[in-house]
Amino acid sequence: TLAASLVMPETKPPTPTPGDAYNGWLFKWTNYIKGYQRRWFVLSNGLLSYYRTQAEMGHTCRGTINLATANIAVEDSCNFVISNGGAQTYHLKANSEVERQRWITALELAKAKAVHMQGGGSRYSEVQSTLRTLSGKVEDLSTCNDLIVKHGSALQRSLSELEGICAGTDSGEKVKQVTERATMFKIASDAMINACRDFLSLAQNHSKHWQKALQVERNQRIRLEDTLEQLAKQHNHLERAFRGATHNNPAIGSKGSGSLKGDASDEDDDNEFFDAMQDPAEFITVPADPKYHRLAVTATGFNLIFQPLRKRRTRIPDKPNYYLNLWSIMKNCIGKELSKIPVPVNFNEPLSMLQRLSEDLEYYELLDKAAKCQNSVEQMCYVAAFTVSSYSTTVHRTGKPFNPLLGETFELDRLKECGYRSLCEQVSHHPPAAAHHAFSVKGWTLQQEITLASKFRGKYISVIPLGPIQCIFDKNNNQYSWKKVTTTVHNIIVGKLWLDQSGEIDVVNHRTGDRCHLKFNPYSYFSRDVPRKVTGVVTDKDGKAHYVLSGTWDEKMEFSRVIQSSKGEDDTEGKQRTVYQTLKAKEIWIKNPLPEGAENMYYFSTLALTLNEPEEGVAPTDSRRRPDQRLMEDGQWDEANAEKQRLEEKQRTTRREREREAVKSPSSPEEGKIDNYQALWFEKLQDPVSGETLHVYKGGYWEAKEEGNWDVCPDIF
């Protein structure tokens, strides 16, 4: 695109001025012909204005946005958008990520101040006016109360006098007097009721306004807390960088803090943090490295805890170049279940299916963001993007993962680095089924049970994952569920293996009724569509569309808010299309680049490279301890094949022993058909919300790890 090909000239970073003023050069999107154009932007008194040149500032302003009512959104490393709800939208590009973050920080702080300044006075006067009105209503109620007491007493006296009259000329006069006083009492009572009704209505209406104002204050506090957290990370990164510089050049440390900015000028230009210290008023952002620190949140605020985290490996041995004809093995297996085909490790990758299942958490940040969403349909967008992201690691991964042995487990403990823990267990062998449970301190839980139904068709292999996937958010109790699409491996007989994902996914929010229908288009040589295309629509319980998602499962996804929908022309299948008018699309997910040399390492992602790394303290049933898989990773494929056969025979022997034990039981109905295996860390339950039956984590694993007590684990290796 024109925006992507734009070459930006080197510009001096914008320099903040005292107060909330800020100015500098940014690139503003104009149209598809001219693309991005360089403009001078000035932030002052809660207003963002722009000019073609600095010289125009005295006479011609090209546009202004009031930040008090604006929305500020980051698109990527250099781009961000400022909009006030439709009338004005600025698509801006900074010269670098650091410069963009300077602007974002300045804009957010200026917005917070503008909202406070603008809303503070009006909210104060509104509250004062409301209090005066309520005070007047209270006085009316007091007056009505006095009248009711007065007329009630008079009415009571008249009734008493009326009872004392037996007969006479005074009878008619007394009855008339009682009637008048009863009428006055009714009038006073009606006034009291009306005053009470007005007071209640007024209190209810203003209660809603105050609740809304309170929510605005809460949102502002959250934004400021996020800014504070970012600044804390920056501070930590600066300290680490300085300590590293001091270690490499002792002269820096010996000169004291006063010489810091002079000596730091030799640092790489991309790391501008030392230069930024020359002017303490500048806003500065540098990426914090999570490998060396973690941020703790306590009752008193944010505390930086310098705790070195484990450095994960970034390489595994290169894949050996062993040739083996797949067709020579597969030609006698057409129509068979893939899990029952004895395939040598030559066609595997050195990971088990449990580890591949754990790779679904590659983009766990999407669930972290979803957990923060206040709006359920927006949260649905992030959940839907997460379902798509789990396929991005498969695009070049044509190797078959190891079939897990019954009782095999795999833990992925990323609590310190990423805030989540994950556990998988092979809970059934025939049919093969794996249960997965992950939870995060950010407020979400993911659980799934996957059973693979796979068939070899000669030219291709189809793998159909069965079983539900669920995601539950603690904050609002939203529970989502969906199922995976079909994976197909093509060119089994001849040609280069390639993989495709096809089918449809319905992501359902069982609490609100929101739904996202995702369609994975199968690859077609004759199709004009982008390969690996995915489209989706997010609707509420009434079927109204709120967002449209589009992208590819191997690259990125974008989402757009729907403004209007209408019926269009029929498609090729005769179904009427729906045309959606949307706002500009925003990127919601993008695939992480593969590590260098990935083509020689089974096309593993950065996360996948760490999954089989030896780790102390894991259960004896953990996939990392599987000997045939370890031998394959080390390049000893012949030894790995022999070990694989030994483990499979051991598993068959163990299963026959369980069946014999089951036959001895009085409840055994049929010899040879009973396997009384019970999963160790999961139990089969019916979910009360979705009605689906799946294996759910019952607890105990992480406690056993902490105690180092694995006595309950079977000997499977």
N, C-alpha and C positions, 0 to 999 in steps of 0.2 A: 504494500500500500504506500501511498504518498507519505503518510505519517511515518511509516517504518523506514523509508528510504531517506528521510530528511537528515541532512548532515548539519549538525548544530555548530556554530562557531564557538570558540572558547569565550566565555563571558566571566566577568568577575562576579563572585557570589554576592547576592544582595546584602546590603549592610543595614542592620536595624538602627532605627533612630530612637531617641528617648521616648518613653511612654509606650503607647500601643501602636506607634507608627512603624511602617516597614515598607521598603520599596526595592525594586529591582526588575531585571529583564526576565520575561517568560515568553514562551511560544503559545499563541492562542489559535485554536482551530477556527478557520473562517468559512471555508467551503471546499468542495471536492476539486475545484479547479486550482485554487491558490494554496490549499492545505493549511499548514501551520505558518503563522506570521509572527515575527518578533514584535512584542509590545512592551511598553514600560508600565508596570503596575505599581500602584500606591495604595497601601493599607493605612487608614487613618480614621480614628474615632468610630470604629466599627463598620466602616465603609471601604469596599475594595473597588477602586477605579482604575481605568487603564487609558493609555494615550499611545499614539503612534511613536512619538519621540518624547524625550524629556522636555524639549522646548515647548511642546503643546500644553504643558501643565498650567501655564498662565492664562490660556484662553479657550482650549477645546478639549473637553472630556468625551471620550468615545463610549463610555458606559460605566455604570456603577451598580453594585449589588450591596444591599444591606445585609450584613452577616447575621444580624439578630434573627432573621427568618430564613437563612440559607442552610442548605445541606452540603456538607463537605465530604467527598468520597474519593478514596485512593483507588486507581485502576491498576497500575503496575509500578515498576521501579521509578519511573520518571513522570508518569501521567497522573493527573487528578482532575476532579470535576467539582464545580461549585454551581449550585442551582437553588433558586428560590421557589421551586414548585411548578415550573413550567414556563413562566413568562420570560425568564432569563436563565440561560445555562452557559457556563464557560467551560470548555474543554481545554485544559492547560497542560503544558509539558515543560518540565524543568530541564536544566542542562545535565543534571546528575541526580542520583538517588539522595545524596546528602543535601543538595540544594532543595529538592522537592520536600524533604522532611523539614527543612528550615521553614519553608512556607506553610506546610501543614500545621506545624507547631504554633507559628505566629497567628495563623488564621483561627485555629481552635481557641487559643487564649483570647484573641480579640473578639471572637464570637461570644465566648462565655461572659466577657466584660460587657459587651453590647446588650446581651440578653438581660444581664443583671441591671444595667443602667436603664434600659428601656422598660423592662418589666417591673423593676423595683418600684419606681414612682407610681406607675399606673396601678400596680397591685396594691400598693399602700393606700392610695386614694380610694381604690375600689373597696378595700377592706374597711376603711374609715366610713365610707358612704353606707356600706352594708350594715356596719355596726350601728350607725345613726338610725337607719331604717328599722333595724331590729329593735333598737331602744324605743323608737316611737310606737312600734307594735306592742311592746311590753307595756308602755304607758296606756295604750288603748285597752289592753287586756285588764290592767289594773282599774281603769275607769268603769269598764263593763262589770267587773267584779263588784265594785262599790254599788253600782246601780242595782245589780241583782240582789245584793244583800238588803239594800234599802227597800226595793219594791217587794222582795220576798217577805220582809218583816211586816210591811203594811198589809200585804195580802193575808198574812197569817192572822193579824189583828182583826181584819174584816171578817174572816171566816169564823173567828171566835165569837165576835159580836153577833154574827148571823145565827149561830147556834143558840144564842141566849134569847132570841126573839121567838116567841111562840105564835103570836098573832098581833095584829095592829097595823096602824097606818105606816109605821116606820119600815115595814117589811120590804116594800117595793124600793124604797130609797137605799136600803142596805144592800139589796141584791144588785142594784145599779152600780153602787160603790165597789162591790166585790168584782163585778165584771170589768170595770175600768182598771182596777189595780191588777187584775189577772192579765188584761191586755198589755199594760205597761211591763209586767214581769216577762211576758212572752217576747215583747220587743227587745228588752234588755238581754234576754237569753239568746235571741237570734243574733244580736250584735256580737255577743260573746262568742258564739259559734263561728260567725264569719271572721272575727278577728283571729280566732285560733286557727282557722283554715288558712288565712293569709300568712300567719306566722309560720305555719308548718310548710307551706309551699315555698315561701321565701328561704327558709332554712334548708330545705331539700335542694333547691336550685343552686344556692351558693355553696352548698356542700360539694356538689359536683364540680363547680369551678375551682374550689380549693383543692379537691383531690387531683384535678388535672394540673394545677400549679405545683402541687407537691411532686407529681410524677416528673414534671419538667425539671425540678430541682434535683430529683434523684438521677435522672439521665445526665444532667450536667455534672453531677458528682462522679458518676461512672466514667465520663470522658476525662475528667481531670485526674482520676485515679489511673486510667490507662496512660495518660501523659506522664504522670509521676513514675509509673512502672518503667516506661520507655527511658526516661531520664536516668533512673536508677541503673538500668542495663548499660546505658552509655557510660555512666560513671565507672562502672565495673570494668568495662572494656578499656577505658582510658587508663585506669590503674594498672591493668594487666599489661597493656602496651608499654607503659612507662617502666614497669618493673622489668619487662623483657629488654627494653632498650638499656636500662641501667646494668642489667646482667651482661649484655653483650659489649657495652662500652662503659666501664666503671667511671670514666671521667664525667659522665652525665650526672651520676648520683653525687659525685664529690663537689659539684658546683652549686648544689642547693637548688631549691625550687625556683629561685629567681632566674636561672639560666635555662629553664626548660624550653621556652619557646624559641630561643635562639638555636640551640642544638638540635631541636626536633625538625628544623627546616630541611634536613637531609632525608627525611622519611619519604616513602612512596607518595606520589601526588594523590593517589586514590584514597589514602587515609588522611583526611584533613583534620583529624581531631587535635593535633598539636597546634596547628595554625589558628584554630578556632579559639584557643585559650588566650590569644592576644587581645581579644575583645570579649569580656565576660557577658556583654549584652546579647551576643549572637546565640541563636538556637542551633544546636548541632545534633546530628543523629549519625551514629555508626552502628553497623550490625553487631549485636552481642553474640558471642560464641557460646552456645549452650554446652559445649564439651567441657568447659572449665568452670562453670559457675551455675548456681541455681538461685532463684529469688524466693524468699520466704515471706508470706503475708501473716502478720501477727495482729493482735488487738491494737497495737500502737502504730501500725503502718507497715511499710516495706523494709525488710532487713536483708542486706546482702550477706550471704553465707558463703565464704570462699571454701568450697569443698571440691577437690579434683574428682571429676567423674571418669569412669572407665573410658579409655580410648579404644574405640571399636576398630576392627581390621577393615582395610579398604581393598584388599586383594585376596584371591585364592589361587592355587596352582592353575596354570593354563590347561584347558581341555586338551587331552592327547588326541592326535589325529589317527584314530583307529577306524579302519573301514570295515563295515559289516552290512551285508545286504538285508535291509528290513523286509523286503518281499519274500526272501527265502524263509523267514520265520513266520510271517503273517499270512501266507497264501493258504495255509491249512486252518486258519482261524476265522474265516469269513462268517459273520453272523453270530459269533460268540461274544459273551460279556467280556469287556476289556480287562476287568480285574482278574479274570480267570485265565488269561493268556500269559504263559511263562516267558517274559521278555527279559533278555540279559541287560545288564547295567549300561551297555553300549548305547542304548536308546533312552537312558534316564538322565536326569540331572541330579547332582548330589544334595537333594533336599527331599524331605518326605511330604506327603500330602498335607500333613498337619502344619508344616512350616509354610507351605504354599497358602494354606487357609489363613495363617497369621499375617500374611502379606496384605490382606485386606485392610490392615491398619496403616499402610504406607502413608495415607493422607488423613490421619486421625485429626489433623487441625480443622478439617471440615466439620467434624462433629463438635469440636471445641467451640467453633463459631456458631454452630446451630444451637448449642446449649445457652448461648448468650442472647438469642433472638427473643424479642417480646411478641412478635407476630407469628402465628402458627403457619401461615402460607409461606412466609419468608423462610422459616425454619425448614419447611418441606423442601425448598430449593436446595439447601445445603445437604439435607439427607439424600436427595435424589442425586446430587453431584457426587456424594460419597459412594453411592451404589455404582455409578459409572466408573469412578476412579479405580475401583478394585480390579478392573480389567486392563488397565494401562500397562501393568507389568507383564502381561501375557503376549504382547504383540509379536515378539521374536522368540518366545519361550516354547519351542516345539518339543523339547525334551520332556519325557514322562517323569513325574515325581514318583518316588518310592511309595508303594502301597504300605501304609502303616500296619504294624503287627497289632493284634488285639491287645488292648491294655497299654499301648504306646502313648506317651504324652509329649507335649511340647509347651514349655512356658516361654513367654516373652515379657520379661520384667523391664519396663522402661519407665518406672514410677519416678525416678529422679530426673531423667532427661526430658520425658514427654508427659508425665503425669498419668500413665495408664499401666495396667497389668493385664496380661492375656494368658489363657490356659486352654489347650486343646487336648482331647483324649479320643482315641479310637474306641468307640463304645460297642461296635458290632463288626463282625467279620463277613458274614453272609446274611443279608447284603452288607457291603462295607459302609459304615456310617461313622462320621466324626462329629463330636460336639465341641463347641467353641464358646468361651465366655471371656469377655473383656470388660473392665470397668475403669473409669477415669475420675480423678479428683476434680475434674472440670464439670462433673455432673451428668455423665451419661453412662449407660450400660449397653453393651452389644452382646447378643447371644444368638447362636445359630446351630443348626444340625444339618449336615450335608450328607446325602446319600447319592452316589454317582451311578446313574444308569447309562452305560456306554455300549456302543455297538460298532463293530468293524464292518464296513460295507464294501471293502475292496479298494476303491479309489480314495476313500476318506474314512475318518473315524469321528463319530459323533459322541460327545460327552454331555449328558443331560443332568445337571445338578438338581436334585430333589430335596425338599425340606425347607422349612421357614427360616427367615432371618428377621430378628427383632432388634429394635433400638429404643430404649426408654430413657427419657430425660427427667432428672430429678425435680427440676425447678417447676415445671408445669404438668408433670405426669403424662405428657404426650407419649404415646406408644405407637411406633411405626413398625410395619412388617412388609416384607417383599420376598421374592424368590429370584434366583439367578437365571440367566438365559443360557441357550445351548452354545457350546464351544465345538467347533469343527476343525479338524486338522486335515488339510488337503494334500494331494500329490503323494500318496503313500507308495504307489507303484513306481512312478517315474517323475522326475523333476524335483524342484526345490520345495521342501515342506513349507507350508504357510498356514496361518491360523486365522480364523474368523469367528466373530461373535454375532449371533443373530437371535431375534425373538423380541418379546415384549415383557416389560416389567410394570406392575402396578404397585406403587408405594402408597400405603394407606395409613392415615393417622386415625387410629381407632377411637380416640377421644373426641376429636372435632369433626370427623368425617371428611377432612381434606384428602385429596388424592392427587397423585402424579402418575400419569401414564407415559412411560418411556418406550420408545421404539428403536431397536437396534437394526438398522437396515443391513441385510446380507449383501456381501460384495457381489457385484455383477459387472462383467467386462463391458456390457452394453449400456450401463447406467451412466447418466450424466452427473449423478450425485457425487459428492466427495466420498472417497472410500472410508469405511468404518464410521459412517454418519450415525449420530444419535439425536433424536428430537423428543421433546416432552412438553406437556402442558400441565400446569398446577391448577387445580380447581378446588372450590370449597364444597361443602356438603350439598349445596343447591345446584352444583354444576357450573357455577360462574367461574370463568377463567381469570386468574390473577397474574400468572407468570408463564412465559414461554422459555424453554431451555433448548439449546442447540449446540452442536459441536461434534467432536469425534471421541470415541472411547480410548484412543491411543495418544491424544494430544492435549485437548483442553475442552472446557464447557463454558458457555456464556448463558446469562439469564436476562430477560427483559420483562419489565412490568407491562401488563396489558392495559391499554387505554380503552379500546373498543373492539368488539368482535362482530363479524357479519358472515352471512352465508355466501359462499363462493360457488364456482363451477364444480361439476362432478369430476372425480378423478377417473383413472383408467379402469377402476373396478366398479364404477357406477355409483360410488358413494359421494355424497355432497361434502365438499371441503368447507372448513371454517377458516375465514381470513381474520387474522389478529393484527390490530394496529397497536404498536408497542413503542415505548421509549427506547432510547439508544441502549444497545446491549452492553452488559458489564461482564467482565471475566469473573467467574466464580471458582474455577479450578484450572490449573495447568500442570502438565506432567513434569516431574523433576527430570533433569538430564541424566542419562546413564553415565556411570563412572568411566574413566578413561580405560580403554582396553576391554570393555564389556563383551565385545564380540569373541574374545578368547576365554571368557569366564561365564559361558552359558547365557550371556545377555542378562546377568543378574543386576538388579538395581542396588543402590547403596545399602538399603535395608536388607535385601536378600543376601548380600555378601556377609552379613554379620550373623545370620540366623543359625548357621551350623558351626559357629565359632565355639570352641570348648569353653565351658563356664563352670566354675565351682559351685557346689551347693544344689545343683538341679537334681531332680528325682532320678533314680537308676533306670527308669523307663523312658527318660527323655530322648528324643530323636538325635540329639547331639552325641549320645553314647552308642548309637547304632553302628556296629563295626563295618558292615558292608558299605554303608553310606560314607563312612569316614575313609575307607580304603579307596572308594571311587574318587572322592574329592582329592586324595593324594596322588591320583593317577595310576593306582595299582588295580587295573580293571579285571585282570584274570583272578586275582585274589578276591576281589569284591564279588565276582560272579559265584565263586565257590562258597564264600561266606553267606551270600544271599540264599543259595540253595539249602545250606545248613539251617538257617533261621526259619525258612519256610517249612522245612520238614519238622523242626522242633515245634512250630506252631500247630501243625497238623496232629502231631503226637499228643500235645497238650489238649487239643480239642477232643480227640478220641477218648482221653481219660475223663474229661468232664462229662462226656456223653455216657460213659459207663457208670460214673457216679450217679448221674441223673436217672438211669434205668433202675438202679437199686432202690430209688425212692418210691414209696407207694403211690405217689401222685403222678408218676411217669406214665403217660398214655401210650407211648409208642417207642420201641427201642430204636436207637440210631437217629431219632429226629429231634432230640431234646438237647439244647445247649443252655445250661443254667448259669452262664456267665453274667455277672453283675458289674456294671461300670463302677470304678473306684471313686471318682470325684463328681460324677453326674448322676442324676436320677430322672427317670422319665415321668413327666407330669403334663397335664392339660392346662394350657394357659387360659385363665378365666376371661381375659379380655378378647383375644382373637379366636379362642376356641381350638387352637392348634395344639397338637401333642408333640413335644420335643424333649430332649434331654437338657435339664437345667442344672447349673452348677449348685451343688449342695453344701459347699464349703469344706474347709479342712486342709486344702493343699498348701496355702501360704503359711498357715500355722505350723504344718509339718516341716516346711522348709526352714522356718525360723528356729524350730527346735532341732533340726537336723535328724529327725526321726522318720525314716522311710520303711519301717518294718512291714507296713501293709502292702507295699508294692510287690507285684509278682516278678519272677525271674523270666523275662522274655528274651533277653539277649544272650 
